[in-house]
Amino acid sequence: ETRKKALINLAIRKMHEIRKETPGASPVHHGDNWLNVKNKMIHSGWNFYCTIPKNKVVDFVVLLPEGRKPSKGGKPGIDYLMSEEEAKEFAIEHFDWCGIFDGIDPDE
């Protein structure tokens, strides 16, 4: 639980510091569309990718800034999230995003 809180706090801090890392960028705004939110998450250290483990089942992983990859002992819900939907929920809960897609298909 302590590691989870530390990674959440780091993700929040990195989002607030996005201007320092990426000139012209800004933290997530309440009314941003999902594509903008996702792009801001990537620029603040998030990693969205697919894994193909030995069993050949493709897993979608959203790695928090400084989170451990599943192959490196990372824990789901702590180091990484298992879907883009979980990433959206994180943005709503921790970045004050409204969750409205502004004409963009929420299934994309």
Backbone atoms as SQL, in Angstrom:
CREATE TABLE atoms (id INTEGER PRIMARY KEY, chain TEXT, resi INTEGER, resn TEXT, atom TEXT, x REAL, y REAL, z REAL);
INSERT INTO atoms VALUES
  (1, 'A', 1, 'GLU', 'N', 0.827, -1.207, 0.000),
  (2, 'A', 1, 'GLU', 'CA', 0.000, 0.000, 0.000),
  (3, 'A', 1, 'GLU', 'C', 0.867, 1.265, 0.000),
  (4, 'A', 2, 'THR', 'N', 1.979, 1.231, 0.701),
  (5, 'A', 2, 'THR', 'CA', 2.869, 2.386, 0.727),
  (6, 'A', 2, 'THR', 'C', 3.454, 2.642, -0.657),
  (7, 'A', 3, 'ARG', 'N', 3.877, 1.582, -1.367),
  (8, 'A', 3, 'ARG', 'CA', 4.419, 1.732, -2.722),
  (9, 'A', 3, 'ARG', 'C', 3.353, 2.296, -3.656),
  (10, 'A', 4, 'LYS', 'N', 2.124, 1.815, -3.519),
  (11, 'A', 4, 'LYS', 'CA', 1.026, 2.301, -4.354),
  (12, 'A', 4, 'LYS', 'C', 0.829, 3.802, -4.153),
  (13, 'A', 5, 'LYS', 'N', 0.778, 4.246, -2.912),
  (14, 'A', 5, 'LYS', 'CA', 0.598, 5.672, -2.620),
  (15, 'A', 5, 'LYS', 'C', 1.763, 6.487, -3.167),
  (16, 'A', 6, 'ALA', 'N', 2.972, 5.957, -3.028),
  (17, 'A', 6, 'ALA', 'CA', 4.155, 6.670, -3.520),
  (18, 'A', 6, 'ALA', 'C', 4.100, 6.834, -5.039),
  (19, 'A', 7, 'LEU', 'N', 3.699, 5.781, -5.759),
  (20, 'A', 7, 'LEU', 'CA', 3.626, 5.861, -7.214),
  (21, 'A', 7, 'LEU', 'C', 2.499, 6.790, -7.665),
  (22, 'A', 8, 'ILE', 'N', 1.379, 6.773, -6.958),
  (23, 'A', 8, 'ILE', 'CA', 0.278, 7.691, -7.276),
  (24, 'A', 8, 'ILE', 'C', 0.732, 9.130, -7.062),
  (25, 'A', 9, 'ASN', 'N', 1.363, 9.394, -5.923),
  (26, 'A', 9, 'ASN', 'CA', 1.847, 10.748, -5.641),
  (27, 'A', 9, 'ASN', 'C', 2.882, 11.204, -6.667),
  (28, 'A', 10, 'LEU', 'N', 3.758, 10.290, -7.088),
  (29, 'A', 10, 'LEU', 'CA', 4.751, 10.613, -8.113),
  (30, 'A', 10, 'LEU', 'C', 4.062, 10.944, -9.442),
  (31, 'A', 11, 'ALA', 'N', 3.055, 10.158, -9.814),
  (32, 'A', 11, 'ALA', 'CA', 2.321, 10.408, -11.062),
  (33, 'A', 11, 'ALA', 'C', 1.648, 11.780, -11.022),
  (34, 'A', 12, 'ILE', 'N', 1.063, 12.122, -9.891),
  (35, 'A', 12, 'ILE', 'CA', 0.415, 13.428, -9.734),
  (36, 'A', 12, 'ILE', 'C', 1.455, 14.543, -9.823),
  (37, 'A', 13, 'ARG', 'N', 2.566, 14.367, -9.140),
  (38, 'A', 13, 'ARG', 'CA', 3.619, 15.381, -9.157),
  (39, 'A', 13, 'ARG', 'C', 4.172, 15.576, -10.567),
  (40, 'A', 14, 'LYS', 'N', 4.439, 14.472, -11.269),
  (41, 'A', 14, 'LYS', 'CA', 4.975, 14.561, -12.625),
  (42, 'A', 14, 'LYS', 'C', 3.975, 15.252, -13.559),
  (43, 'A', 15, 'MET', 'N', 2.686, 15.024, -13.352),
  (44, 'A', 15, 'MET', 'CA', 1.686, 15.692, -14.177),
  (45, 'A', 15, 'MET', 'C', 1.719, 17.198, -13.919),
  (46, 'A', 16, 'HIS', 'N', 1.849, 17.588, -12.662),
  (47, 'A', 16, 'HIS', 'CA', 1.905, 19.015, -12.338),
  (48, 'A', 16, 'HIS', 'C', 3.186, 19.665, -12.856),
  (49, 'A', 17, 'GLU', 'N', 4.251, 18.867, -13.014),
  (50, 'A', 17, 'GLU', 'CA', 5.538, 19.387, -13.478),
  (51, 'A', 17, 'GLU', 'C', 5.734, 19.227, -14.986),
  (52, 'A', 18, 'ILE', 'N', 4.683, 18.851, -15.705),
  (53, 'A', 18, 'ILE', 'CA', 4.801, 18.557, -17.137),
  (54, 'A', 18, 'ILE', 'C', 5.336, 19.751, -17.924),
  (55, 'A', 19, 'ARG', 'N', 5.043, 20.952, -17.472),
  (56, 'A', 19, 'ARG', 'CA', 5.526, 22.156, -18.170),
  (57, 'A', 19, 'ARG', 'C', 7.052, 22.217, -18.197),
  (58, 'A', 20, 'LYS', 'N', 7.688, 21.739, -17.118),
  (59, 'A', 20, 'LYS', 'CA', 9.154, 21.755, -17.052),
  (60, 'A', 20, 'LYS', 'C', 9.764, 20.765, -18.044),
  (61, 'A', 21, 'GLU', 'N', 9.119, 19.612, -18.178),
  (62, 'A', 21, 'GLU', 'CA', 9.644, 18.533, -19.013),
  (63, 'A', 21, 'GLU', 'C', 9.336, 18.728, -20.500),
  (64, 'A', 22, 'THR', 'N', 8.164, 19.283, -20.800),
  (65, 'A', 22, 'THR', 'CA', 7.724, 19.430, -22.182),
  (66, 'A', 22, 'THR', 'C', 7.260, 20.862, -22.412),
  (67, 'A', 23, 'PRO', 'N', 8.101, 21.699, -23.015),
  (68, 'A', 23, 'PRO', 'CA', 7.709, 23.095, -23.250),
  (69, 'A', 23, 'PRO', 'C', 6.385, 23.183, -24.016),
  (70, 'A', 24, 'GLY', 'N', 5.503, 24.054, -23.547),
  (71, 'A', 24, 'GLY', 'CA', 4.202, 24.233, -24.179),
  (72, 'A', 24, 'GLY', 'C', 3.135, 23.286, -23.686),
  (73, 'A', 25, 'ALA', 'N', 3.517, 22.285, -22.923),
  (74, 'A', 25, 'ALA', 'CA', 2.540, 21.318, -22.410),
  (75, 'A', 25, 'ALA', 'C', 1.890, 21.859, -21.135),
  (76, 'A', 26, 'SER', 'N', 0.743, 21.301, -20.812),
  (77, 'A', 26, 'SER', 'CA', 0.067, 21.685, -19.580),
  (78, 'A', 26, 'SER', 'C', -0.496, 20.432, -18.925),
  (79, 'A', 27, 'PRO', 'N', -0.732, 20.475, -17.616),
  (80, 'A', 27, 'PRO', 'CA', -1.333, 19.323, -16.949),
  (81, 'A', 27, 'PRO', 'C', -2.737, 19.044, -17.499),
  (82, 'A', 28, 'VAL', 'N', -3.282, 17.913, -17.134),
  (83, 'A', 28, 'VAL', 'CA', -4.638, 17.556, -17.544),
  (84, 'A', 28, 'VAL', 'C', -5.607, 18.622, -17.046),
  (85, 'A', 29, 'HIS', 'N', -6.466, 19.071, -17.965),
  (86, 'A', 29, 'HIS', 'CA', -7.532, 19.995, -17.598),
  (87, 'A', 29, 'HIS', 'C', -8.830, 19.212, -17.476),
  (88, 'A', 30, 'HIS', 'N', -9.718, 19.710, -16.671),
  (89, 'A', 30, 'HIS', 'CA', -10.988, 19.036, -16.389),
  (90, 'A', 30, 'HIS', 'C', -11.726, 18.660, -17.677),
  (91, 'A', 31, 'GLY', 'N', -11.737, 19.540, -18.676),
  (92, 'A', 31, 'GLY', 'CA', -12.512, 19.308, -19.890),
  (93, 'A', 31, 'GLY', 'C', -11.742, 18.747, -21.068),
  (94, 'A', 32, 'ASP', 'N', -10.495, 18.309, -20.878),
  (95, 'A', 32, 'ASP', 'CA', -9.712, 17.721, -21.978),
  (96, 'A', 32, 'ASP', 'C', -10.409, 16.481, -22.532),
  (97, 'A', 33, 'ASN', 'N', -10.201, 16.216, -23.834),
  (98, 'A', 33, 'ASN', 'CA', -10.699, 14.943, -24.369),
  (99, 'A', 33, 'ASN', 'C', -9.675, 13.846, -24.045),
  (100, 'A', 34, 'TRP', 'N', -10.090, 12.597, -24.198),
  (101, 'A', 34, 'TRP', 'CA', -9.234, 11.484, -23.785),
  (102, 'A', 34, 'TRP', 'C', -7.900, 11.464, -24.519),
  (103, 'A', 35, 'LEU', 'N', -7.888, 11.747, -25.808),
  (104, 'A', 35, 'LEU', 'CA', -6.617, 11.713, -26.531),
  (105, 'A', 35, 'LEU', 'C', -5.616, 12.715, -25.965),
  (106, 'A', 36, 'ASN', 'N', -6.089, 13.887, -25.572),
  (107, 'A', 36, 'ASN', 'CA', -5.200, 14.866, -24.943),
  (108, 'A', 36, 'ASN', 'C', -4.722, 14.379, -23.581),
  (109, 'A', 37, 'VAL', 'N', -5.627, 13.811, -22.809),
  (110, 'A', 37, 'VAL', 'CA', -5.261, 13.290, -21.481),
  (111, 'A', 37, 'VAL', 'C', -4.201, 12.208, -21.629),
  (112, 'A', 38, 'LYS', 'N', -4.423, 11.267, -22.540),
  (113, 'A', 38, 'LYS', 'CA', -3.478, 10.165, -22.748),
  (114, 'A', 38, 'LYS', 'C', -2.114, 10.705, -23.174),
  (115, 'A', 39, 'ASN', 'N', -2.105, 11.675, -24.095),
  (116, 'A', 39, 'ASN', 'CA', -0.856, 12.275, -24.550),
  (117, 'A', 39, 'ASN', 'C', -0.124, 12.944, -23.387),
  (118, 'A', 40, 'LYS', 'N', -0.854, 13.636, -22.533),
  (119, 'A', 40, 'LYS', 'CA', -0.231, 14.293, -21.369),
  (120, 'A', 40, 'LYS', 'C', 0.310, 13.253, -20.389),
  (121, 'A', 41, 'MET', 'N', -0.386, 12.142, -20.248),
  (122, 'A', 41, 'MET', 'CA', 0.109, 11.074, -19.377),
  (123, 'A', 41, 'MET', 'C', 1.424, 10.522, -19.927),
  (124, 'A', 42, 'ILE', 'N', 1.476, 10.305, -21.223),
  (125, 'A', 42, 'ILE', 'CA', 2.703, 9.790, -21.844),
  (126, 'A', 42, 'ILE', 'C', 3.850, 10.780, -21.638),
  (127, 'A', 43, 'HIS', 'N', 3.586, 12.069, -21.851),
  (128, 'A', 43, 'HIS', 'CA', 4.635, 13.085, -21.685),
  (129, 'A', 43, 'HIS', 'C', 5.064, 13.251, -20.233),
  (130, 'A', 44, 'SER', 'N', 4.241, 12.800, -19.291),
  (131, 'A', 44, 'SER', 'CA', 4.632, 12.906, -17.882),
  (132, 'A', 44, 'SER', 'C', 5.181, 11.581, -17.345),
  (133, 'A', 45, 'GLY', 'N', 5.480, 10.634, -18.245),
  (134, 'A', 45, 'GLY', 'CA', 6.186, 9.428, -17.818),
  (135, 'A', 45, 'GLY', 'C', 5.409, 8.125, -17.857),
  (136, 'A', 46, 'TRP', 'N', 4.160, 8.146, -18.306),
  (137, 'A', 46, 'TRP', 'CA', 3.376, 6.915, -18.424),
  (138, 'A', 46, 'TRP', 'C', 3.803, 6.175, -19.686),
  (139, 'A', 47, 'ASN', 'N', 3.584, 4.851, -19.703),
  (140, 'A', 47, 'ASN', 'CA', 3.914, 4.039, -20.863),
  (141, 'A', 47, 'ASN', 'C', 2.729, 3.124, -21.159),
  (142, 'A', 48, 'PHE', 'N', 2.142, 3.271, -22.347),
  (143, 'A', 48, 'PHE', 'CA', 1.034, 2.427, -22.792),
  (144, 'A', 48, 'PHE', 'C', 1.607, 1.417, -23.781),
  (145, 'A', 49, 'TYR', 'N', 1.484, 0.120, -23.509),
  (146, 'A', 49, 'TYR', 'CA', 2.039, -0.866, -24.434),
  (147, 'A', 49, 'TYR', 'C', 1.381, -2.230, -24.253),
  (148, 'A', 50, 'CYS', 'N', 1.645, -3.117, -25.191),
  (149, 'A', 50, 'CYS', 'CA', 1.144, -4.492, -25.127),
  (150, 'A', 50, 'CYS', 'C', 2.315, -5.418, -24.834),
  (151, 'A', 51, 'THR', 'N', 2.040, -6.448, -24.067),
  (152, 'A', 51, 'THR', 'CA', 3.066, -7.457, -23.792),
  (153, 'A', 51, 'THR', 'C', 2.622, -8.774, -24.430),
  (154, 'A', 52, 'ILE', 'N', 3.581, -9.573, -24.805),
  (155, 'A', 52, 'ILE', 'CA', 3.279, -10.906, -25.326),
  (156, 'A', 52, 'ILE', 'C', 4.094, -11.894, -24.505),
  (157, 'A', 53, 'PRO', 'N', 3.490, -12.401, -23.421),
  (158, 'A', 53, 'PRO', 'CA', 4.214, -13.355, -22.573),
  (159, 'A', 53, 'PRO', 'C', 4.375, -14.713, -23.261),
  (160, 'A', 54, 'LYS', 'N', 5.026, -15.619, -22.594),
  (161, 'A', 54, 'LYS', 'CA', 5.318, -16.943, -23.156),
  (162, 'A', 54, 'LYS', 'C', 4.064, -17.674, -23.606),
  (163, 'A', 55, 'ASN', 'N', 2.928, -17.427, -22.928),
  (164, 'A', 55, 'ASN', 'CA', 1.700, -18.132, -23.299),
  (165, 'A', 55, 'ASN', 'C', 1.023, -17.514, -24.525),
  (166, 'A', 56, 'LYS', 'N', 1.652, -16.495, -25.124),
  (167, 'A', 56, 'LYS', 'CA', 1.213, -15.833, -26.356),
  (168, 'A', 56, 'LYS', 'C', -0.098, -15.053, -26.204),
  (169, 'A', 57, 'VAL', 'N', -0.576, -14.877, -24.991),
  (170, 'A', 57, 'VAL', 'CA', -1.755, -14.047, -24.766),
  (171, 'A', 57, 'VAL', 'C', -1.279, -12.603, -24.640),
  (172, 'A', 58, 'VAL', 'N', -1.830, -11.731, -25.450),
  (173, 'A', 58, 'VAL', 'CA', -1.417, -10.333, -25.447),
  (174, 'A', 58, 'VAL', 'C', -2.120, -9.606, -24.304),
  (175, 'A', 59, 'ASP', 'N', -1.341, -8.940, -23.490),
  (176, 'A', 59, 'ASP', 'CA', -1.878, -8.146, -22.385),
  (177, 'A', 59, 'ASP', 'C', -1.602, -6.680, -22.659),
  (178, 'A', 60, 'PHE', 'N', -2.604, -5.843, -22.385),
  (179, 'A', 60, 'PHE', 'CA', -2.425, -4.406, -22.493),
  (180, 'A', 60, 'PHE', 'C', -1.990, -3.910, -21.123),
  (181, 'A', 61, 'VAL', 'N', -0.934, -3.108, -21.091),
  (182, 'A', 61, 'VAL', 'CA', -0.384, -2.621, -19.834),
  (183, 'A', 61, 'VAL', 'C', -0.212, -1.113, -19.913),
  (184, 'A', 62, 'VAL', 'N', -0.587, -0.428, -18.834),
  (185, 'A', 62, 'VAL', 'CA', -0.357, 1.010, -18.711),
  (186, 'A', 62, 'VAL', 'C', 0.545, 1.181, -17.498),
  (187, 'A', 63, 'LEU', 'N', 1.802, 1.469, -17.756),
  (188, 'A', 63, 'LEU', 'CA', 2.815, 1.547, -16.706),
  (189, 'A', 63, 'LEU', 'C', 2.866, 2.956, -16.120),
  (190, 'A', 64, 'LEU', 'N', 2.698, 3.058, -14.809),
  (191, 'A', 64, 'LEU', 'CA', 2.805, 4.348, -14.141),
  (192, 'A', 64, 'LEU', 'C', 4.249, 4.837, -14.192),
  (193, 'A', 65, 'PRO', 'N', 4.468, 6.156, -14.070),
  (194, 'A', 65, 'PRO', 'CA', 5.848, 6.650, -14.022),
  (195, 'A', 65, 'PRO', 'C', 6.630, 5.933, -12.915),
  (196, 'A', 66, 'GLU', 'N', 7.762, 5.369, -13.283),
  (197, 'A', 66, 'GLU', 'CA', 8.648, 4.629, -12.382),
  (198, 'A', 66, 'GLU', 'C', 8.034, 3.345, -11.832),
  (199, 'A', 67, 'GLY', 'N', 6.912, 2.915, -12.409),
  (200, 'A', 67, 'GLY', 'CA', 6.335, 1.619, -12.032),
  (201, 'A', 67, 'GLY', 'C', 7.170, 0.492, -12.626),
  (202, 'A', 68, 'ARG', 'N', 7.110, -0.677, -12.005),
  (203, 'A', 68, 'ARG', 'CA', 7.845, -1.839, -12.509),
  (204, 'A', 68, 'ARG', 'C', 6.996, -2.567, -13.545),
  (205, 'A', 69, 'LYS', 'N', 7.639, -3.028, -14.598),
  (206, 'A', 69, 'LYS', 'CA', 6.958, -3.817, -15.613),
  (207, 'A', 69, 'LYS', 'C', 6.539, -5.157, -15.006),
  (208, 'A', 70, 'PRO', 'N', 5.498, -5.789, -15.569),
  (209, 'A', 70, 'PRO', 'CA', 5.100, -7.113, -15.063),
  (210, 'A', 70, 'PRO', 'C', 6.261, -8.102, -15.075),
  (211, 'A', 71, 'SER', 'N', 7.097, -8.040, -16.116),
  (212, 'A', 71, 'SER', 'CA', 8.236, -8.962, -16.224),
  (213, 'A', 71, 'SER', 'C', 9.327, -8.686, -15.187),
  (214, 'A', 72, 'LYS', 'N', 9.270, -7.515, -14.547),
  (215, 'A', 72, 'LYS', 'CA', 10.264, -7.135, -13.542),
  (216, 'A', 72, 'LYS', 'C', 9.682, -7.182, -12.127),
  (217, 'A', 73, 'GLY', 'N', 8.563, -7.888, -11.966),
  (218, 'A', 73, 'GLY', 'CA', 7.976, -8.041, -10.640),
  (219, 'A', 73, 'GLY', 'C', 6.930, -7.006, -10.276),
  (220, 'A', 74, 'GLY', 'N', 6.529, -6.182, -11.250),
  (221, 'A', 74, 'GLY', 'CA', 5.501, -5.184, -10.990),
  (222, 'A', 74, 'GLY', 'C', 4.174, -5.822, -10.629),
  (223, 'A', 75, 'LYS', 'N', 3.388, -5.108, -9.874),
  (224, 'A', 75, 'LYS', 'CA', 2.089, -5.611, -9.405),
  (225, 'A', 75, 'LYS', 'C', 0.959, -4.827, -10.074),
  (226, 'A', 76, 'PRO', 'N', -0.079, -5.545, -10.579),
  (227, 'A', 76, 'PRO', 'CA', -1.213, -4.847, -11.175),
  (228, 'A', 76, 'PRO', 'C', -1.916, -3.978, -10.141),
  (229, 'A', 77, 'GLY', 'N', -2.349, -2.793, -10.579),
  (230, 'A', 77, 'GLY', 'CA', -3.022, -1.869, -9.671),
  (231, 'A', 77, 'GLY', 'C', -2.072, -1.052, -8.815),
  (232, 'A', 78, 'ILE', 'N', -0.784, -1.375, -8.887),
  (233, 'A', 78, 'ILE', 'CA', 0.231, -0.632, -8.133),
  (234, 'A', 78, 'ILE', 'C', 1.234, -0.037, -9.117),
  (235, 'A', 79, 'ASP', 'N', 1.967, -0.904, -9.800),
  (236, 'A', 79, 'ASP', 'CA', 2.980, -0.462, -10.763),
  (237, 'A', 79, 'ASP', 'C', 2.384, -0.186, -12.144),
  (238, 'A', 80, 'TYR', 'N', 1.329, -0.898, -12.469),
  (239, 'A', 80, 'TYR', 'CA', 0.722, -0.754, -13.785),
  (240, 'A', 80, 'TYR', 'C', -0.776, -1.027, -13.713),
  (241, 'A', 81, 'LEU', 'N', -1.470, -0.554, -14.749),
  (242, 'A', 81, 'LEU', 'CA', -2.900, -0.776, -14.885),
  (243, 'A', 81, 'LEU', 'C', -3.101, -1.734, -16.053),
  (244, 'A', 82, 'MET', 'N', -4.226, -2.455, -16.047),
  (245, 'A', 82, 'MET', 'CA', -4.427, -3.516, -17.035),
  (246, 'A', 82, 'MET', 'C', -5.271, -3.113, -18.239),
  (247, 'A', 83, 'SER', 'N', -5.688, -1.862, -18.316),
  (248, 'A', 83, 'SER', 'CA', -6.483, -1.455, -19.469),
  (249, 'A', 83, 'SER', 'C', -6.482, 0.060, -19.601),
  (250, 'A', 84, 'GLU', 'N', -6.857, 0.503, -20.780),
  (251, 'A', 84, 'GLU', 'CA', -6.986, 1.934, -21.002),
  (252, 'A', 84, 'GLU', 'C', -8.139, 2.480, -20.147),
  (253, 'A', 85, 'GLU', 'N', -9.149, 1.666, -19.929),
  (254, 'A', 85, 'GLU', 'CA', -10.275, 2.083, -19.080),
  (255, 'A', 85, 'GLU', 'C', -9.787, 2.382, -17.653),
  (256, 'A', 86, 'GLU', 'N', -8.889, 1.558, -17.132),
  (257, 'A', 86, 'GLU', 'CA', -8.326, 1.821, -15.797),
  (258, 'A', 86, 'GLU', 'C', -7.510, 3.112, -15.803),
  (259, 'A', 87, 'ALA', 'N', -6.828, 3.391, -16.912),
  (260, 'A', 87, 'ALA', 'CA', -6.068, 4.646, -17.016),
  (261, 'A', 87, 'ALA', 'C', -7.024, 5.840, -17.005),
  (262, 'A', 88, 'LYS', 'N', -8.157, 5.718, -17.683),
  (263, 'A', 88, 'LYS', 'CA', -9.168, 6.782, -17.675),
  (264, 'A', 88, 'LYS', 'C', -9.693, 7.002, -16.257),
  (265, 'A', 89, 'GLU', 'N', -9.963, 5.908, -15.550),
  (266, 'A', 89, 'GLU', 'CA', -10.443, 6.012, -14.166),
  (267, 'A', 89, 'GLU', 'C', -9.401, 6.688, -13.279),
  (268, 'A', 90, 'PHE', 'N', -8.122, 6.369, -13.495),
  (269, 'A', 90, 'PHE', 'CA', -7.046, 7.010, -12.742),
  (270, 'A', 90, 'PHE', 'C', -7.055, 8.514, -12.993),
  (271, 'A', 91, 'ALA', 'N', -7.204, 8.909, -14.271),
  (272, 'A', 91, 'ALA', 'CA', -7.207, 10.330, -14.627),
  (273, 'A', 91, 'ALA', 'C', -8.391, 11.057, -13.978),
  (274, 'A', 92, 'ILE', 'N', -9.532, 10.398, -13.921),
  (275, 'A', 92, 'ILE', 'CA', -10.710, 10.999, -13.274),
  (276, 'A', 92, 'ILE', 'C', -10.449, 11.182, -11.784),
  (277, 'A', 93, 'GLU', 'N', -9.920, 10.152, -11.168),
  (278, 'A', 93, 'GLU', 'CA', -9.723, 10.170, -9.711),
  (279, 'A', 93, 'GLU', 'C', -8.562, 11.066, -9.267),
  (280, 'A', 94, 'HIS', 'N', -7.469, 11.062, -10.010),
  (281, 'A', 94, 'HIS', 'CA', -6.256, 11.727, -9.524),
  (282, 'A', 94, 'HIS', 'C', -5.862, 13.002, -10.272),
  (283, 'A', 95, 'PHE', 'N', -6.368, 13.180, -11.504),
  (284, 'A', 95, 'PHE', 'CA', -6.015, 14.370, -12.275),
  (285, 'A', 95, 'PHE', 'C', -7.198, 15.315, -12.455),
  (286, 'A', 96, 'ASP', 'N', -8.320, 15.027, -11.797),
  (287, 'A', 96, 'ASP', 'CA', -9.522, 15.859, -11.870),
  (288, 'A', 96, 'ASP', 'C', -10.042, 15.980, -13.302),
  (289, 'A', 97, 'TRP', 'N', -9.895, 14.922, -14.082),
  (290, 'A', 97, 'TRP', 'CA', -10.435, 14.903, -15.433),
  (291, 'A', 97, 'TRP', 'C', -11.923, 14.586, -15.355),
  (292, 'A', 98, 'CYS', 'N', -12.734, 15.226, -16.200),
  (293, 'A', 98, 'CYS', 'CA', -14.186, 15.045, -16.144),
  (294, 'A', 98, 'CYS', 'C', -14.637, 13.717, -16.735),
  (295, 'A', 99, 'GLY', 'N', -13.818, 13.098, -17.579),
  (296, 'A', 99, 'GLY', 'CA', -14.194, 11.816, -18.167),
  (297, 'A', 99, 'GLY', 'C', -15.101, 11.929, -19.366),
  (298, 'A', 100, 'ILE', 'N', -15.319, 13.138, -19.867),
  (299, 'A', 100, 'ILE', 'CA', -16.148, 13.326, -21.051),
  (300, 'A', 100, 'ILE', 'C', -15.243, 13.277, -22.273),
  (301, 'A', 101, 'PHE', 'N', -15.733, 12.650, -23.331),
  (302, 'A', 101, 'PHE', 'CA', -14.892, 12.378, -24.483),
  (303, 'A', 101, 'PHE', 'C', -15.018, 13.406, -25.587),
  (304, 'A', 102, 'ASP', 'N', -15.887, 14.393, -25.474),
  (305, 'A', 102, 'ASP', 'CA', -16.018, 15.494, -26.443),
  (306, 'A', 102, 'ASP', 'C', -16.059, 15.022, -27.899),
  (307, 'A', 103, 'GLY', 'N', -16.988, 14.119, -28.180),
  (308, 'A', 103, 'GLY', 'CA', -17.175, 13.683, -29.561),
  (309, 'A', 103, 'GLY', 'C', -16.233, 12.588, -29.994),
  (310, 'A', 104, 'ILE', 'N', -15.345, 12.159, -29.148),
  (311, 'A', 104, 'ILE', 'CA', -14.432, 11.071, -29.494),
  (312, 'A', 104, 'ILE', 'C', -15.031, 9.780, -28.950),
  (313, 'A', 105, 'ASP', 'N', -15.026, 8.751, -29.757),
  (314, 'A', 105, 'ASP', 'CA', -15.603, 7.479, -29.371),
  (315, 'A', 105, 'ASP', 'C', -14.901, 6.949, -28.120),
  (316, 'A', 106, 'PRO', 'N', -15.637, 6.764, -27.006),
  (317, 'A', 106, 'PRO', 'CA', -14.991, 6.293, -25.779),
  (318, 'A', 106, 'PRO', 'C', -14.424, 4.888, -25.894),
  (319, 'A', 107, 'ASP', 'N', -14.796, 4.144, -26.942),
  (320, 'A', 107, 'ASP', 'CA', -14.256, 2.792, -27.119),
  (321, 'A', 107, 'ASP', 'C', -12.923, 2.786, -27.849),
  (322, 'A', 108, 'GLU', 'N', -12.479, 3.956, -28.324),
  (323, 'A', 108, 'GLU', 'CA', -11.194, 3.993, -29.044),
  (324, 'A', 108, 'GLU', 'C', -10.040, 3.980, -28.080);
